[in-house]
Amino acid sequence: MKNAEINKLGVDELKKAIAAEQENLTRLKLAHAISPIENPMRIRETRRVIAKLETALTKASNA
């Protein structure tokens, strides 16, 4: 997700996006534990997207 896309989201949408990304991260970690996934960098990218979303949520809730 691009920063411009994240900044356009509202508080409720941010919370839903965070939940979806965390679920995706859990699935990736489980799949990687069972057998190595093709692109393990997706785990890092997903963690970073979650961090961006949480930062945007903090900014939106404080504003």
N, CA, C and O of each residue as an XYZ file, in Angstrom:
252
protein
N       0.835     -1.175      0.000
C       0.000      0.000      0.000
C       0.883      1.243      0.000
O       1.854      1.334      0.751
N       0.540      2.163     -0.826
C       1.295      3.406     -0.919
C       0.861      4.353      0.197
O      -0.255      4.256      0.705
N       1.751      5.265      0.571
C       1.439      6.231      1.624
C       0.259      7.112      1.246
O      -0.548      7.467      2.105
N       0.149      7.468     -0.026
C      -0.965      8.308     -0.475
C      -2.288      7.580     -0.270
O      -3.278      8.191      0.132
N      -2.310      6.283     -0.542
C      -3.516      5.481     -0.336
C      -3.861      5.400      1.147
O      -5.028      5.503      1.527
N      -2.853      5.218      1.971
C      -3.059      5.079      3.416
C      -3.607      6.374      3.998
O      -4.498      6.345      4.846
N      -3.076      7.515      3.545
C      -3.495      8.800      4.093
C      -4.943      9.148      3.753
O      -5.564      9.947      4.455
N      -5.482      8.565      2.698
C      -6.861      8.828      2.292
C      -7.868      8.053      3.126
O      -9.054      8.385      3.119
N      -7.421      7.022      3.848
C      -8.332      6.169      4.598
C      -8.797      6.837      5.884
O      -8.068      7.626      6.486
N     -10.012      6.516      6.296
C     -10.551      7.006      7.561
C     -10.138      6.083      8.697
O      -9.484      5.065      8.473
N     -10.518      6.440      9.905
C     -10.122      5.678     11.088
C     -10.654      4.244     11.017
O      -9.910      3.294     11.260
N     -11.942      4.085     10.685
C     -12.518      2.744     10.623
C     -11.866      1.904      9.533
O     -11.607      0.716      9.725
N     -11.606      2.525      8.395
C     -10.957      1.811      7.297
C      -9.534      1.400      7.673
O      -9.072      0.322      7.298
N      -8.849      2.262      8.412
C      -7.496      1.932      8.860
C      -7.515      0.728      9.789
O      -6.672     -0.162      9.674
N      -8.476      0.698     10.712
C      -8.573     -0.428     11.640
C      -8.849     -1.728     10.896
O      -8.276     -2.768     11.223
N      -9.728     -1.673      9.891
C     -10.028     -2.870      9.093
C      -8.803     -3.313      8.302
O      -8.527     -4.509      8.201
N      -8.066     -2.355      7.740
C      -6.871     -2.676      6.962
C      -5.793     -3.292      7.846
O      -5.105     -4.225      7.429
N      -5.642     -2.773      9.069
C      -4.663     -3.328     10.005
C      -5.025     -4.766     10.342
O      -4.159     -5.641     10.342
N      -6.289     -5.014     10.628
C      -6.729     -6.368     10.961
C      -6.483     -7.321      9.795
O      -6.037     -8.450      9.999
N      -6.771     -6.875      8.580
C      -6.570     -7.715      7.399
C      -5.090     -8.018      7.181
O      -4.728     -9.153      6.870
N      -4.244     -7.021      7.340
C      -2.807     -7.218      7.151
C      -2.213     -8.115      8.236
O      -1.324     -8.920      7.959
N      -2.703     -7.977      9.471
C      -2.209     -8.839     10.542
C      -2.604    -10.292     10.289
O      -1.828    -11.208     10.560
N      -3.807    -10.496      9.773
C      -4.237    -11.846      9.427
C      -3.371    -12.403      8.293
O      -2.986    -13.572      8.312
N      -3.073    -11.567      7.322
C      -2.210    -11.962      6.210
C      -0.814    -12.322      6.721
O      -0.222    -13.302      6.270
N      -0.294    -11.543      7.650
C       1.031    -11.803      8.221
C       1.042    -13.140      8.960
O       1.999    -13.906      8.852
N      -0.012    -13.411      9.700
C      -0.102    -14.681     10.420
C      -0.077    -15.851      9.449
O       0.616    -16.843      9.675
N      -0.844    -15.726      8.359
C      -0.864    -16.793      7.345
C       0.504    -16.978      6.706
O       0.937    -18.109      6.485
N       1.190    -15.874      6.406
C       2.520    -15.953      5.803
C       3.510    -16.640      6.740
O       4.291    -17.489      6.312
N       3.474    -16.270      8.017
C       4.392    -16.876      8.982
C       4.137    -18.368      9.131
O       5.076    -19.160      9.213
N       2.863    -18.750      9.166
C       2.518    -20.161      9.286
C       2.976    -20.928      8.059
O       3.559    -22.006      8.180
N       2.719    -20.383      6.885
C       3.143    -21.037      5.647
C       4.661    -21.154      5.584
O       5.188    -22.158      5.105
N       5.352    -20.151      6.056
C       6.814    -20.165      6.037
C       7.373    -21.166      7.044
O       8.425    -21.758      6.805
N       6.690    -21.361      8.152
C       7.139    -22.320      9.159
C       6.977    -23.753      8.657
O       7.793    -24.622      8.963
N       5.924    -23.990      7.890
C       5.666    -25.331      7.374
C       6.657    -25.673      6.265
O       7.334    -26.700      6.316
N       6.731    -24.817      5.285
C       7.713    -24.975      4.218
C       8.082    -23.571      3.743
O       7.219    -22.698      3.664
N       9.338    -23.352      3.432
C       9.775    -22.004      3.051
C       8.951    -21.438      1.890
O       8.774    -22.090      0.861
N       8.455    -20.216      2.079
C       7.679    -19.589      1.012
C       8.629    -19.082     -0.070
O       9.825    -18.903      0.159
N       8.064    -18.859     -1.248
C       8.880    -18.492     -2.396
C       9.606    -17.171     -2.189
O      10.778    -17.041     -2.541
N       8.906    -16.187     -1.614
C       9.500    -14.872     -1.416
C       9.355    -14.468      0.055
O       8.352    -13.858      0.424
N      10.327    -14.793      0.892
C      10.217    -14.467      2.318
C      10.231    -12.969      2.618
O       9.914    -12.564      3.736
N      10.590    -12.144      1.640
C      10.578    -10.698      1.850
C       9.154    -10.177      2.002
O       8.955     -9.064      2.489
N       8.160    -10.966      1.591
C       6.772    -10.559      1.756
C       6.422    -10.415      3.231
O       5.567     -9.603      3.585
N       7.069    -11.189      4.094
C       6.830    -11.081      5.535
C       7.280     -9.704      6.018
O       6.557     -9.038      6.760
N       8.459     -9.282      5.604
C       8.981     -7.975      6.004
C       8.102     -6.853      5.451
O       7.791     -5.895      6.158
N       7.707     -6.979      4.191
C       6.867     -5.955      3.575
C       5.535     -5.828      4.302
O       5.037     -4.720      4.503
N       4.961     -6.954      4.693
C       3.678     -6.937      5.399
C       3.824     -6.271      6.757
O       2.957     -5.498      7.162
N       4.910     -6.562      7.467
C       5.158     -5.916      8.767
C       5.280     -4.404      8.596
O       4.772     -3.639      9.416
N       5.941     -3.983      7.548
C       6.120     -2.550      7.312
C       4.808     -1.872      6.953
O       4.567     -0.737      7.366
N       3.957     -2.549      6.191
C       2.648     -1.990      5.852
C       1.822     -1.826      7.124
O       1.145     -0.814      7.300
N       1.876     -2.817      8.010
C       1.150     -2.734      9.282
C       1.646     -1.531     10.079
O       0.847     -0.789     10.650
N       2.951     -1.338     10.118
C       3.518     -0.197     10.852
C       3.059      1.126     10.249
O       2.736      2.059     10.984
N       3.026      1.219      8.917
C       2.556      2.444      8.265
C       1.090      2.710      8.599
O       0.698      3.846      8.866
N       0.286      1.645      8.579
C      -1.132      1.790      8.890
C      -1.341      2.237     10.332
O      -2.177      3.098     10.608
N      -0.573      1.644     11.256
C      -0.715      2.020     12.668
C      -0.271      3.465     12.896
O      -0.867      4.176     13.706
N       0.765      3.899     12.192
C       1.217      5.290     12.298
C       0.134      6.236     11.789
O      -0.144      7.261     12.412
N      -0.471      5.894     10.663
C      -1.535      6.721     10.094
C      -2.747      6.749     11.021
O      -3.417      7.775     11.138
N      -3.028      5.629     11.678
C      -4.142      5.560     12.621
C      -3.881      6.473     13.810
O      -4.790      7.165     14.269
N      -2.661      6.483     14.310
C      -2.315      7.360     15.427
C      -2.461      8.818     15.020
O      -2.998      9.624     15.780
N      -1.987      9.165     13.825
C      -2.122     10.542     13.339
C      -3.577     10.932     13.192
O      -3.972     12.039     13.556
N      -4.377     10.016     12.655
C      -5.801     10.318     12.414
C      -6.571     10.453     13.719
O      -7.457     11.298     13.840
N      -6.235      9.627     14.683
C      -6.975      9.689     15.955
C      -6.566     10.900     16.794
O      -7.362     11.381     17.600
N      -5.348     11.398     16.623
C      -4.903     12.573     17.365
C      -5.353     13.880     16.726
O      -5.413     14.914     17.391
N      -5.664     13.833     15.457
C      -6.035     15.057     14.740
C      -7.459     15.497     15.036
O      -7.915     16.511     14.506
